[in-house]
């Protein structure tokens, strides 16, 4: 199997029942279900797997036991290839509605037409941008405590952040790790007070305030994190095997607003229970939506992708019935 999907030979101007924008788990799921509904489908995305490429092993997707993330992406590719779903490795610049169809404009490969669109562009995790972070991503550096906590059983870890995701992550990791260092750059947490109280009473959690991780060290895997006090400038090295970066996400607010898609106050795409956006014919799925905030998993993204494709199928059939 290949990490890359079977690339498409579709031609600019070609018309589809649905165009799926994105190439993460939600997009793959939407593509699979759209194909099974016998809708003419095109997927346009940049990075196969999306945020899944930043993971190491996946052990929280039912039926796939401790599967390397790259193998999961390969499996997704194989599955949609079985249904001959065409994929364009491209960047979508705009989605415009003209009459009863949408014009999806790409950066380099022209425009494509569709009766409906599913936006599954995901989000970008905020990173520390420190030495060692990129090198050890998937080798001790993680961006999802809920996903990877069991992999660090009986090992010391550090969690970076001060919001709910960092506090929840530290609490969960305290059940697995021998020691959890919670590093936050301010003197107070932004997360909910009851989480703060829970963390304060965890005997194996050490809170380090007014500080940040400035470097991640190791050989093949992480073995140290350098922490600097922002007030005194003093540094210390923590002996850890995991660094969990929980400092939030960057939602696709500009992409959504530039295409007339309504977002919530945090910048996530607003959807209803059937993944419908404010624009008739445009649906959204996965981490880019405001649905199920605080619990971002592969399985929730794929669920939304499946629901979105079902909603598209119903929408297109309803339109046909009105003609």
DAJO-V427589 format. One record per residue. N is the residue number from 1. RES is the residue in one small letter. NEAR is the number of other ideal C-beta (glycine too) atoms within 10 Angstrom. Layout:
n: [N	N]
res: [RES	RES]
near: [NEAR	NEAR]
//
This chain:
n: [1	2	3	4	5	6	7	8	9	10	11	12	13	14	15	16	17	18	19	20	21	22	23	24	25	26	27	28	29	30	31	32	33	34	35	36	37	38	39	40	41	42	43	44	45	46	47	48	49	50	51	52	53	54	55	56	57	58	59	60	61	62	63	64	65	66	67	68	69	70	71	72	73	74	75	76	77	78	79	80	81	82	83	84	85	86	87	88	89	90	91	92	93	94	95	96	97	98	99	100	101	102	103	104	105	106	107	108	109	110	111	112	113	114	115	116	117	118	119	120	121	122	123	124	125	126	127	128	129	130	131	132	133	134	135	136	137	138	139	140	141	142	143	144	145	146	147	148	149	150	151	152	153	154	155	156	157	158	159	160	161	162	163	164	165	166	167	168	169	170	171	172	173	174	175	176	177	178	179	180	181	182	183	184	185	186	187	188	189	190	191	192	193	194	195	196	197	198	199	200	201	202	203	204	205	206	207	208	209	210	211	212	213	214	215	216	217	218	219	220	221	222	223	224	225	226	227	228	229	230	231	232	233	234	235	236	237	238	239	240	241	242	243	244	245	246	247	248	249	250	251	252	253	254	255	256	257	258	259	260	261	262	263	264	265	266	267	268	269	270	271	272	273	274	275	276	277	278	279	280	281	282	283	284	285	286	287	288	289	290	291	292	293	294	295	296	297	298	299	300	301	302	303	304	305	306	307	308	309	310	311	312	313	314	315	316	317	318	319	320	321	322	323]
res: [x	x	x	x	x	x	x	x	x	x	x	x	x	x	x	x	x	x	x	x	x	x	x	x	x	x	x	x	x	x	x	x	x	x	x	x	x	x	x	x	x	x	x	x	x	x	x	x	x	x	x	x	x	x	x	x	x	x	x	x	x	x	x	x	x	x	x	x	x	x	x	x	x	x	x	x	x	x	x	x	x	x	x	x	x	x	x	x	x	x	x	x	x	x	x	x	x	x	x	x	x	x	x	x	x	x	x	x	x	x	x	x	x	x	x	x	x	x	x	x	x	x	x	x	x	x	x	x	x	x	x	x	x	x	x	x	x	x	x	x	x	x	x	x	x	x	x	x	x	x	x	x	x	x	x	x	x	x	x	x	x	x	x	x	x	x	x	x	x	x	x	x	x	x	x	x	x	x	x	x	x	x	x	x	x	x	x	x	x	x	x	x	x	x	x	x	x	x	x	x	x	x	x	x	x	x	x	x	x	x	x	x	x	x	x	x	x	x	x	x	x	x	x	x	x	x	x	x	x	x	x	x	x	x	x	x	x	x	x	x	x	x	x	x	x	x	x	x	x	x	x	x	x	x	x	x	x	x	x	x	x	x	x	x	x	x	x	x	x	x	x	x	x	x	x	x	x	x	x	x	x	x	x	x	x	x	x	x	x	x	x	x	x	x	x	x	x	x	x	x	x	x	x	x	x	x	x	x	x	x	x	x	x	x	x	x	x	x	x	x	x	x	x]
near: [12	11	12	12	25	15	10	18	7	16	9	11	10	15	12	23	17	28	26	34	29	30	29	30	30	33	32	34	29	36	31	21	21	31	20	14	17	10	18	16	28	24	29	24	25	17	14	23	25	26	23	22	15	18	21	17	19	22	13	16	15	6	5	14	9	10	15	13	19	19	14	20	27	19	13	25	22	13	15	24	15	11	14	10	23	20	25	24	17	20	14	22	14	15	23	12	15	8	6	10	16	24	16	25	15	17	11	9	16	15	15	23	16	25	20	25	27	31	32	33	25	28	21	13	17	14	15	19	7	17	12	22	17	13	14	20	20	18	16	28	25	27	22	20	26	17	24	25	22	15	16	21	11	8	16	19	29	28	32	24	25	23	17	17	24	26	27	21	27	29	19	17	30	21	12	18	25	14	17	28	25	28	24	23	16	12	10	10	21	14	20	13	9	9	17	16	10	16	21	11	8	16	7	13	19	14	16	18	16	15	22	18	24	15	16	26	17	18	8	8	12	25	17	18	29	17	21	18	14	14	10	9	7	10	12	12	12	20	11	28	20	26	28	29	27	25	18	17	20	12	22	26	17	11	19	25	13	12	22	14	22	12	21	14	6	11	17	21	30	16	26	11	8	13	28	18	23	13	18	11	20	25	30	29	34	33	29	30	28	16	21	13	13	8	11	20	17	27	14	17	29	23	18	27	29	19	21	31	28	18	21	30	19	12	18	17	10	9	14	9	7	5	5]
//
